[in-house]
Amino acid sequence: MRVLIILILTLPLLNACNSLPTVPDVIPSPSEILAKSTGDDWRKPDAENLLILQLETGQVIVELAPEFARGHVSNIKALAREEYFDGLAFYRVVEGFVAQGGDPEGDQKPIKQAQRSIPAELYLDQSLNSTFTLVDDRDGFAAETGYVSGFPVARSANGKQSWLTHCPGAFAMARDADPNSGGATFYIVIGHAPRYLDRNTTVFGKVLQGLEYVQQLRRGYGESGVIQSKEDYNPIKSIRVAADLPVSEQPALEVMRTDSVSFQKLIRARANRPEDWFYERPGYVDVCGVIPPVRSVK
């Protein structure tokens, strides 16, 4: 059984002498930003890069990131298309950490055309300056963090190496000690961001909708979080590629473009917290604190 081995915009400092720091009127609240957004601020995810996970608790929609991990995206779609995951389970669920799914019996279920293990894709050796939206240049795990094509990304100081981060909802491949041993056992981050896993496993997607259904799964006990009783496993009813479903059954979603002006405003709003409720305004937000909004469309 496989077990996972364990931008910010430059903003002025708040005046410490003020009992209630003020925020410039030019910073709208997130709800105002959403209300004033236009159609150009939103994108429709490609159905070919959407996975539909049917669980007993509900439906989970995952967007895959072939730009960062083409091999992993291709392989998991091949597994889904041969219905490999149907009847398997989330058998390791750690409170505040991850939910891990696949074959609880040690990857004994036969695989037809896909691969059980594939080479790791821990980072991308490519400059992404033209599509990178900065969130944080004070990140503790990377020189800079931000968003590329809707995904939270960290990168090196020279900008030539980039990787997806372990924010809540991250969809990643579990592995053994060998970095190239992953391929058919995945996990979803369900708690706080375990950023120390960045570049140790391949992150190749994120949950767009339905993370609450993953968070409702039965937990395991002990340090590993492996569920000891088969009766307590969390069954996976099916995993399908959205493009293979009838159009009427495909998710009708739009995601805010992370290269849009509206998203840049959202970053600033999350850093400054302009709503009247806030007495303390940090003037800072990390990459996992700014989630691109998702909305249902007809």
C-alpha positions as CSV (number, residue, x, y, z in Angstrom):
1,M,0.0,0.0,0.0
2,R,1.4,3.3,-1.0
3,V,1.5,6.0,1.7
4,L,2.5,9.6,0.9
5,I,6.0,10.3,2.3
6,I,6.0,12.7,4.4
7,L,2.3,37.9,-4.9
8,I,2.1,40.0,-2.8
9,L,1.8,43.5,-4.3
10,T,4.2,45.9,-2.8
11,L,2.0,47.7,-0.2
12,P,2.8,50.4,2.3
13,L,3.1,49.3,5.9
14,L,0.1,50.1,8.1
15,N,0.5,53.0,10.6
16,A,0.9,51.3,13.9
17,C,-0.3,54.4,15.7
18,N,-3.8,54.2,14.3
19,S,-6.2,52.2,16.3
20,L,-8.1,51.4,13.1
21,P,-5.9,51.5,10.0
22,T,-7.5,53.1,7.1
23,V,-7.6,51.6,3.6
24,P,-7.7,53.9,0.5
25,D,-11.2,54.2,-1.0
26,V,-9.8,53.0,-4.3
27,I,-9.6,49.4,-2.9
28,P,-13.0,47.8,-3.4
29,S,-14.2,44.7,-1.5
30,P,-14.1,41.2,-3.1
31,S,-17.9,41.3,-3.5
32,E,-17.7,44.6,-5.3
33,I,-15.0,43.3,-7.6
34,L,-17.1,40.3,-8.5
35,A,-20.1,42.4,-9.1
36,K,-18.3,44.8,-11.5
37,S,-16.4,42.0,-13.3
38,T,-17.1,41.6,-17.0
39,G,-17.3,38.5,-19.3
40,D,-13.7,39.1,-20.3
41,D,-12.6,38.5,-16.7
42,W,-13.8,34.9,-16.8
43,R,-12.8,31.7,-18.7
44,K,-14.5,28.4,-19.3
45,P,-12.3,25.5,-18.3
46,D,-11.5,23.0,-21.1
47,A,-13.7,19.9,-20.6
48,E,-10.8,17.8,-21.8
49,N,-8.9,18.9,-18.7
50,L,-11.7,18.4,-16.1
51,L,-12.1,15.3,-14.0
52,I,-15.4,14.5,-12.4
53,L,-15.1,12.5,-9.2
54,Q,-18.3,10.8,-8.0
55,L,-18.1,10.1,-4.3
56,E,-20.8,9.0,-1.9
57,T,-20.6,12.5,-0.3
58,G,-21.0,14.4,-3.6
59,Q,-19.4,15.4,-6.9
60,V,-15.9,16.8,-7.0
61,I,-14.6,18.7,-10.1
62,V,-10.9,18.9,-10.6
63,E,-9.1,21.0,-13.2
64,L,-5.9,19.5,-14.5
65,A,-2.8,21.4,-15.4
66,P,-1.1,19.9,-18.5
67,E,1.1,23.0,-18.8
68,F,3.0,21.9,-15.7
69,A,2.7,18.1,-15.7
70,R,1.7,16.8,-19.1
71,G,2.7,13.2,-18.3
72,H,0.6,13.0,-15.1
73,V,-2.4,14.7,-16.8
74,S,-2.3,12.2,-19.7
75,N,-1.9,9.2,-17.5
76,I,-4.7,10.0,-15.1
77,K,-7.0,10.7,-18.0
78,A,-6.0,7.3,-19.4
79,L,-6.8,5.7,-16.1
80,A,-10.1,7.4,-15.9
81,R,-11.0,6.4,-19.4
82,E,-10.3,2.7,-18.6
83,E,-12.5,3.1,-15.5
84,Y,-9.6,2.1,-13.3
85,F,-10.7,4.1,-10.3
86,D,-14.3,2.9,-10.3
87,G,-14.8,0.9,-7.1
88,L,-11.5,1.9,-5.5
89,A,-11.4,4.2,-2.5
90,F,-10.0,7.1,-0.4
91,Y,-8.3,4.9,2.1
92,R,-6.0,7.4,3.8
93,V,-7.6,10.6,5.1
94,V,-5.6,12.7,7.5
95,E,-7.4,15.5,9.3
96,G,-6.2,18.9,8.3
97,F,-3.8,17.4,5.7
98,V,-4.7,15.2,2.7
99,A,-7.2,12.6,1.4
100,Q,-5.4,9.9,-0.6
101,G,-7.2,7.7,-3.1
102,G,-6.5,4.7,-5.3
103,D,-6.1,0.9,-4.7
104,P,-6.2,0.2,-1.0
105,E,-4.8,-3.3,-1.7
106,G,-1.4,-2.1,-2.8
107,D,-2.1,-1.3,-6.5
108,Q,-3.2,-4.8,-7.3
109,K,-6.1,-3.8,-9.6
110,P,-5.0,-4.4,-13.2
111,I,-4.2,-1.5,-15.4
112,K,-4.9,-1.8,-19.1
113,Q,-3.3,0.9,-21.2
114,A,-2.2,3.5,-18.6
115,Q,1.0,3.4,-16.5
116,R,1.2,2.5,-12.8
117,S,4.3,4.6,-12.3
118,I,5.6,7.5,-14.4
119,P,8.5,10.0,-14.1
120,A,8.0,12.8,-11.6
121,E,7.2,16.2,-12.9
122,L,8.2,18.3,-9.9
123,Y,8.8,21.6,-11.6
124,L,8.8,23.3,-15.0
125,D,12.1,24.5,-16.5
126,Q,10.5,27.4,-18.4
127,S,10.1,31.1,-18.0
128,L,6.4,32.1,-17.4
129,N,6.8,35.8,-17.2
130,S,4.2,36.6,-19.8
131,T,1.4,34.8,-17.9
132,F,2.6,35.1,-14.3
133,T,0.5,37.3,-11.9
134,L,2.5,38.1,-8.8
135,V,0.9,37.6,-5.4
136,D,3.8,37.4,-2.9
137,D,7.5,38.2,-3.1
138,R,8.1,37.4,0.5
139,D,7.1,33.7,0.4
140,G,9.0,31.4,2.8
141,F,9.2,28.5,0.3
142,A,10.1,30.3,-2.9
143,A,11.4,33.6,-4.3
144,E,8.0,34.5,-5.6
145,T,4.5,33.1,-5.8
146,G,1.5,33.9,-8.0
147,Y,-0.9,32.5,-10.5
148,V,-0.5,31.1,-14.0
149,S,-3.6,30.1,-16.0
150,G,-5.6,29.8,-12.8
151,F,-3.2,27.7,-10.8
152,P,-1.1,28.8,-7.7
153,V,2.5,28.8,-8.7
154,A,5.9,29.3,-7.0
155,R,9.1,30.1,-8.9
156,S,12.8,30.6,-8.5
157,A,14.5,34.0,-8.2
158,N,15.5,34.0,-11.9
159,G,12.0,33.0,-12.9
160,K,13.2,30.1,-15.0
161,Q,11.9,27.3,-12.7
162,S,8.2,27.1,-11.7
163,W,6.0,24.6,-9.9
164,L,2.5,24.2,-8.6
165,T,2.0,24.8,-4.9
166,H,0.2,22.7,-2.2
167,C,-2.7,25.1,-1.5
168,P,-6.0,23.7,-0.2
169,G,-7.6,21.7,-3.0
170,A,-4.3,20.8,-4.7
171,F,-4.5,17.6,-6.7
172,A,-1.3,15.7,-6.6
173,M,0.4,12.3,-7.1
174,A,1.4,10.2,-4.1
175,R,4.6,8.2,-4.2
176,D,7.0,5.9,-2.3
177,A,10.6,6.8,-1.6
178,D,11.5,6.7,-5.3
179,P,10.4,10.1,-6.7
180,N,9.3,8.3,-9.9
181,S,7.1,5.7,-8.2
182,G,3.8,7.7,-8.5
183,G,1.3,7.2,-11.2
184,A,-2.0,5.7,-10.0
185,T,-2.5,6.9,-6.4
186,F,-3.4,10.6,-5.9
187,Y,-4.2,12.9,-3.1
188,I,-6.1,16.1,-2.4
189,V,-5.1,18.7,0.1
190,I,-8.0,19.1,2.5
191,G,-6.4,21.3,5.2
192,H,-3.9,24.0,5.6
193,A,-1.3,24.4,2.9
194,P,1.5,21.8,3.4
195,R,3.9,23.8,1.3
196,Y,6.9,21.8,2.5
197,L,5.7,19.1,0.0
198,D,6.3,21.5,-2.9
199,R,8.7,20.0,-5.4
200,N,8.7,16.7,-3.5
201,T,5.6,15.4,-5.2
202,T,3.9,16.3,-8.5
203,V,1.0,18.7,-8.2
204,F,-1.0,18.5,-11.5
205,G,-4.4,20.0,-10.8
206,K,-6.7,21.6,-8.3
207,V,-10.3,21.2,-7.1
208,L,-12.6,23.8,-8.6
209,Q,-15.8,22.7,-6.9
210,G,-16.8,20.1,-4.3
211,L,-13.9,20.2,-1.9
212,E,-16.4,20.1,0.9
213,Y,-17.3,16.6,-0.2
214,V,-13.7,15.5,0.1
215,Q,-13.5,17.1,3.5
216,Q,-16.6,15.0,4.6
217,L,-14.7,11.7,4.1
218,R,-14.2,9.4,7.0
219,R,-10.8,9.9,8.6
220,G,-8.1,7.4,9.4
221,Y,-6.3,7.2,12.8
222,G,-2.7,7.3,13.8
223,E,0.2,9.2,12.3
224,S,-0.3,7.7,8.8
225,G,-4.1,8.3,8.6
226,V,-4.6,5.0,6.9
227,I,-8.1,3.6,7.5
228,Q,-7.7,0.2,9.1
229,S,-11.1,-1.3,8.3
230,K,-12.3,-1.9,4.7
231,E,-15.8,-1.2,5.8
232,D,-14.7,2.3,6.6
233,Y,-13.1,3.1,3.3
234,N,-14.5,6.0,1.3
235,P,-15.6,4.5,-2.0
236,I,-14.9,6.2,-5.3
237,K,-18.0,5.6,-7.5
238,S,-16.3,6.8,-10.6
239,I,-13.8,9.2,-12.2
240,R,-14.5,10.5,-15.7
241,V,-13.1,13.1,-18.0
242,A,-15.7,15.7,-18.5
243,A,-15.2,15.8,-22.3
244,D,-16.3,12.2,-22.5
245,L,-19.7,13.0,-21.0
246,P,-22.8,14.3,-22.8
247,V,-22.7,18.1,-23.0
248,S,-25.7,18.2,-20.7
249,E,-23.7,16.4,-18.0
250,Q,-20.6,18.5,-18.3
251,P,-19.9,21.1,-15.6
252,A,-21.1,24.6,-16.6
253,L,-18.5,26.6,-14.8
254,E,-16.5,29.7,-15.3
255,V,-13.3,30.6,-13.4
256,M,-12.0,34.2,-13.0
257,R,-9.0,34.7,-15.2
258,T,-5.9,35.2,-13.1
259,D,-4.3,37.4,-15.8
260,S,-7.3,39.9,-15.5
261,V,-7.4,43.3,-13.9
262,S,-10.2,42.1,-11.7
263,F,-8.0,39.3,-10.2
264,Q,-5.2,41.8,-9.6
265,K,-7.8,43.9,-7.7
266,L,-8.9,40.8,-5.8
267,I,-5.3,40.2,-4.7
268,R,-5.0,43.7,-3.3
269,A,-8.4,43.4,-1.6
270,R,-7.4,40.2,0.1
271,A,-4.2,41.8,1.3
272,N,-5.8,44.9,2.7
273,R,-9.2,43.6,3.8
274,P,-11.1,46.8,3.1
275,E,-14.4,45.6,4.6
276,D,-15.6,47.6,7.6
277,W,-15.6,44.5,9.8
278,F,-11.8,44.4,10.0
279,Y,-10.0,46.2,12.7
280,E,-6.6,44.7,11.9
281,R,-5.5,44.8,8.2
282,P,-2.3,42.9,7.5
283,G,-1.4,44.5,4.2
284,Y,-0.3,41.0,3.1
285,V,-1.7,37.8,1.6
286,D,0.1,34.6,0.6
287,V,-0.6,32.7,-2.6
288,C,-3.0,30.2,-0.9
289,G,-5.1,33.1,0.5
290,V,-6.3,34.3,-2.9
291,I,-8.5,31.7,-4.6
292,P,-9.8,32.5,-8.1
293,P,-13.6,32.7,-7.9
294,V,-15.6,30.0,-9.6
295,R,-19.2,30.5,-10.7
296,S,-21.9,28.3,-12.3
297,V,-23.3,29.4,-15.6
298,K,-26.3,28.3,-17.6
